[in-house]
Amino acid sequence: MDTATVSTHDLNTLFLYREVVAMRKNLDDLCIRLTKVISQQQIKKTQWDLDIEAGLNDVKRGRVTKFSSINEYLQTMQTKYS
């Protein structure tokens, strides 16, 4: 009968190898998720930049509403969005 002897050292090495493989898979998954989040944030930032640019263009072209006081502004907002 053939027998094989496996040392404790070999078992520890195998255990560590499996741990490293599992960590690598987890890191790969984390990188994928981070890439998705960063991409979404860049899209939102780009949209935010476009909104700011559009607002600045409105101001440059004079497409603004001017109020003589904060009270006038508040009354207009209450009336408009009530």
trRosetta pair geometry for C-beta under 8 A, 3 or more apart (Angstrom, degrees):
i j d omega theta_ij theta_ji phi_ij phi_ji
6 10 5.1 -114 -169 77 81 135
6 11 6.2 89 144 -52 112 92
7 10 4.8 104 58 3 77 98
7 11 7.2 -140 101 -1 46 85
8 11 5.5 -54 -151 38 38 113
8 12 6.3 39 152 -19 69 104
9 12 5.8 -55 -149 36 30 110
9 13 6.4 31 152 -20 64 106
10 13 5.6 -53 -147 36 32 113
10 14 6.3 33 154 -18 65 105
11 14 5.7 -53 -146 37 32 111
11 15 6.2 35 153 -20 65 106
12 15 5.6 -52 -146 36 32 114
12 16 6.3 31 155 -17 65 106
13 16 5.8 -54 -147 38 29 109
13 17 6.3 33 153 -22 63 106
14 17 5.6 -52 -146 34 30 114
14 18 6.5 30 155 -17 64 104
15 18 5.9 -57 -152 36 29 109
15 19 6.4 31 150 -20 64 106
16 19 5.5 -53 -149 35 34 115
16 20 6.4 35 153 -20 67 103
17 20 5.7 -53 -150 34 31 111
17 21 6.4 32 152 -19 65 105
18 21 5.6 -51 -147 35 34 113
18 22 6.4 33 154 -18 65 105
19 22 5.8 -55 -148 37 31 110
19 23 6.3 30 154 -18 65 106
20 23 5.7 -53 -145 37 31 110
20 24 6.3 35 154 -23 64 105
21 24 5.7 -53 -149 33 29 114
21 25 6.6 30 152 -18 62 103
22 25 5.8 -53 -152 34 33 111
22 26 6.4 32 151 -17 65 106
23 26 5.6 -56 -149 39 34 112
23 27 6.2 36 152 -21 67 105
24 27 5.6 -53 -147 36 31 112
24 28 6.4 35 152 -21 64 103
25 28 5.7 -51 -149 33 32 113
25 29 6.5 32 152 -17 64 104
26 29 5.7 -53 -149 37 33 112
26 30 6.3 35 151 -21 65 106
27 30 5.5 -52 -146 37 33 114
27 31 6.3 37 154 -22 65 103
28 31 5.7 -52 -150 33 31 112
28 32 6.6 32 152 -19 63 103
29 32 5.8 -54 -153 33 33 112
29 33 6.5 28 152 -15 66 106
30 33 5.8 -56 -147 39 33 108
30 34 6.1 32 155 -19 67 107
31 34 5.7 -54 -143 38 30 111
31 35 6.3 35 156 -24 63 105
32 35 5.8 -54 -151 32 28 114
32 36 6.7 28 152 -18 62 104
33 36 5.8 -55 -154 34 34 111
33 37 6.5 31 152 -17 67 106
34 37 5.7 -55 -146 38 34 110
34 38 6.1 31 157 -18 69 107
35 38 5.9 -54 -142 39 28 108
35 39 6.2 30 156 -21 63 108
36 39 5.8 -56 -149 35 28 112
36 40 6.5 26 155 -17 64 106
37 40 5.8 -57 -151 36 31 109
37 41 6.4 29 153 -18 66 107
38 41 5.7 -55 -148 37 33 111
38 42 6.4 34 153 -21 66 104
39 42 5.8 -54 -149 34 31 111
39 43 6.6 32 152 -20 64 103
40 43 5.6 -52 -151 33 34 112
40 44 6.4 32 152 -16 66 105
41 44 5.6 -53 -148 39 34 110
41 45 6.1 36 152 -21 67 105
42 45 5.5 -51 -143 37 32 112
42 46 6.2 37 154 -22 64 104
43 46 5.7 -54 -150 35 30 112
43 47 6.5 29 151 -17 64 104
44 47 5.6 -54 -149 37 33 110
44 48 6.2 38 150 -22 66 105
45 48 5.4 -51 -147 35 33 115
45 49 6.3 36 152 -20 65 103
46 49 5.6 -51 -149 34 32 113
46 50 6.5 33 151 -19 64 104
47 50 5.6 -52 -149 36 34 113
47 51 6.4 36 152 -21 65 103
48 51 5.7 -53 -150 34 31 112
48 52 6.5 30 152 -17 64 105
49 52 5.8 -54 -149 36 32 110
49 53 6.3 32 153 -19 65 107
50 53 5.6 -54 -146 38 31 112
50 54 6.3 33 154 -20 65 105
51 54 5.7 -53 -147 35 30 111
51 55 6.4 31 153 -19 63 106
52 55 5.7 -55 -150 36 32 112
52 56 6.4 31 153 -18 66 105
53 56 5.8 -54 -147 37 31 110
53 57 6.4 33 153 -19 64 105
54 57 5.7 -54 -149 36 32 113
54 58 6.6 38 150 -23 63 102
55 58 5.6 -50 -152 31 34 115
55 59 6.7 33 151 -17 65 102
56 59 5.6 -51 -151 34 36 112
56 60 6.4 37 151 -20 66 105
57 60 5.5 -52 -146 36 34 113
57 61 6.3 22 158 -9 67 110
58 61 6.1 -66 -146 45 27 102
58 63 4.3 -85 -162 72 82 108
58 64 6.5 118 138 -64 96 76
59 62 7.7 41 180 -71 30 23
59 63 7.6 -84 -62 55 22 68
59 64 5.8 43 -112 -56 62 127
65 76 7.9 -170 143 155 142 162
67 70 7.4 95 119 -88 133 23
67 72 4.5 176 -165 91 102 112
67 73 4.2 81 153 -63 178 87
67 76 6.9 -129 -99 7 124 141
68 72 5.4 70 48 3 78 155
69 72 4.8 105 56 3 77 98
69 73 7.2 -136 100 -1 46 87
70 73 5.4 -52 -152 36 38 116
70 74 6.2 38 151 -20 69 105
71 74 5.7 -52 -144 37 32 110
71 75 6.3 33 156 -19 65 106
72 75 5.8 -54 -147 37 29 111
72 76 6.3 31 154 -20 63 108
73 76 5.8 -60 -151 36 28 111
73 77 6.4 24 155 -16 65 108
74 77 5.8 -55 -146 38 31 109
74 78 6.2 32 156 -20 66 106
75 78 5.8 -54 -145 36 30 110
75 79 6.2 26 157 -16 64 109
76 79 5.9 -58 -146 39 28 109
76 80 5.9 23 158 -17 65 114
77 80 5.7 -57 -136 41 28 109
77 81 5.9 -15 176 18 66 113
78 81 7.0 -76 -132 54 17 80
78 82 5.7 36 167 -53 61 112
79 82 6.2 -41 -134 5 19 118
